[in-house]
Amino acid sequence: MNRNAAQHYQEQQILNATPAERIVLLYNGAIKFLMQARQAIDENNIQERFNNNKRASDIIFYLQDTVDMEKGGEIAQNLYRIYGYMLRRLIDVDMKNDQEAIDDVIAKLQELNASWRKIASGEVSVNQPKGDSAENVTDSDEEKGKQAVSISAIA
């Protein structure tokens, strides 16, 4: 498939996606960019690491910026804090060339992505969560570099 056809397909996929599917696409993009940043660290390509880390950071910042705190309640608050934590970890990637920080953020994005895929497929309803509520992320957890991410409230 040539570049124009692939780009057209991607544009159509985005235009025809539901809001939940768009979030999944954003998570997929952030994960892809972070994996490329990780590879760039392995190759000692600082500029490529920076570029891909910036792209992932931009996506995560967008996700954080679009969290509806009024309608989302506790889940929205937790997502907002999780995104903030991820953004702080990505600073470590640029400051310290830290692969562990990339791996940490990728793991959290993959967990969130799995839940949003369930929502996008209709397997789970956001309005009728099942299971435990989302775990809170405490400042002390963030300071220690630990963060429990559980969104079982929506997955």
N, C-alpha and C positions, 0 to 999 in steps of 0.2 A: 504494500500500500504506500503510495507516495505521501509526502509531507502534507500537501494541501488536502488530500482526502482524509488523512488521519486527523488533521486539525478540524476539518468540517465535521467529522464524526464526533469529535470531542465537544465541539460547540453545540451540536444537536443534543448530545447526551446531557449537557448542562441545562440547555433551554427546556428540555422536556422532563427534567427531574423534579421530583417533589422536594419540598424543603428538607426533609430528612435525608433523601438521596443526595442532595447537594452537600449536606454535612459529611456524609460518607465520602463523597468525592474530595472534599477539602482534607479530611483525615488521610485519605490515600495519597494526596499530593504532598502533604507534610511529611508523611512516612517516607515517600520516595525521595524527597529532597534530603532528608536526614540520612538515609542510607547512602546517598551520593556524597554527602558531607563526610560520612564515616570512611568511605572509600578514599576520598581525597586526603584524609588524615593519614591513612595507610600509605598513600603515594607521596606524602609530604608536599601536597599541592595546597598551600595555604589560601591562595586566591579562590580556588574552586570550593574549598571547605567554607570559606567566608560567604561566597555567593549562594551556595545551597543552604547553609545555615540561616542566612538572611531570608531566603524564600520561605523556609519552614517557619521561621519566626513571624514573618508577615501573615502567614495563614493562621497561626495560633493567635496572634494579636487580633485578627479579624474575627475569629471564633469567639474570643473573649469579649470583644467589643459588641458583638451581636447577641450576647446572652440577655434574655429578657428577665431582668431581676424582679419586676413587678408580677409577672405571670408565672414565673418559674419556681418561686418559693425557695425551699431549702436546696433542691437539686440545682437550681440556677446559681445559688450562692456557692455551692460546692464546685460546680463546673468553673465558675469564675476564678475561684482560688486555685483550682488545679491548673488552669491555663496560665495563671500568674506564676505558679511554681515552675511550670515548663519553660516559660520565658526566662526566668531567672537561671534555670539550668543551662539554657542555650547560650547565655552570656559566658558561662564557664567553657563552653566549646570554643568560643573565640578568644577568651582570655588565657586559657590553659591548654588548648588543643585537646580537650578532654573527651575521649571516646566513651568513658563511663557515663558522662552526662547525656551524650547522644543515645546510648543504649537505654538509659532511664526514661528519657522522653519518648523514644520509640515504643517501649513497652507500655507506657501509659496511653499513648495514642492508639495502639493496637487494641487495648482493652476497651477504650471508649468507642473505637470504631466498630468492634464486634457488637456492642450494645446498640449503636445507631443503625447498624445493618439489620438487626432484628426489628427495630422500629420501622425502618424503611420498607421492610418486606411485609409488614403488617403482623408479624409474629407476636409482637408486644405492643400494647397501647400505652402511650405516655400518660393518658388521662386515668388509666386504671393500673397503676404500678402493682407489681406483686413482689413479695420478698421483703427483705429488710430495707430500711431507708439508706440513703447514701451516707457513707462514713464521712465525718468531718475531717478536714485537713487542718492540723493545728500548726501554729507558728513554730512550736518546738520540733515538730516532725520535719518541717521545711528546713529548719536550721541544721538538723542532723542529716539532712539529705534523704530522709525517709518520708514516704508518703503512701498512705493506704488509699488506693483508688478502688472504690467499689461503687458501681452504679447499678447495683442489683435492684434498686428501686425502679429503674426503667428498663431493666433487661430480665 
